[in-house]
Amino acid sequence: MSYAGPGAGAAAWLKAYADAGASHLVLRFAVDHERHLETVARLRRDLGW
């Protein structure tokens, strides 16, 4: 599966996997990896992971 969109939507998308029992998530970014890593780090903090 893939996701493209705003950070808030990404948080919900990732949380759905965690809620379904996923304990590990593998993310692959297209372009601007540093910016995406910062966004995911913020989402992780916001979700309390």
C-alpha positions, 0 to 999 in steps of 0.5 A, spaced: 500 500 500 502 507 499 500 513 501 500 520 498 497 526 502 498 531 508 501 529 514 494 528 518 492 523 513 499 519 514 498 519 521 491 516 520 493 511 515 499 509 519 495 508 526 490 504 522 496 499 521 498 499 528 491 498 530 490 492 526 496 489 530 502 491 526 508 492 530 513 494 525 512 499 519 517 499 513 516 506 510 519 508 503 520 515 501 520 519 494 524 525 494 526 529 499 528 524 504 530 529 510 523 532 510 519 526 510 523 523 516 522 529 520 515 529 518 514 521 520 518 523 527 513 528 528 507 524 527 511 518 531 511 523 537 504 525 536 501 518 536 505 517 542 510 511 539 
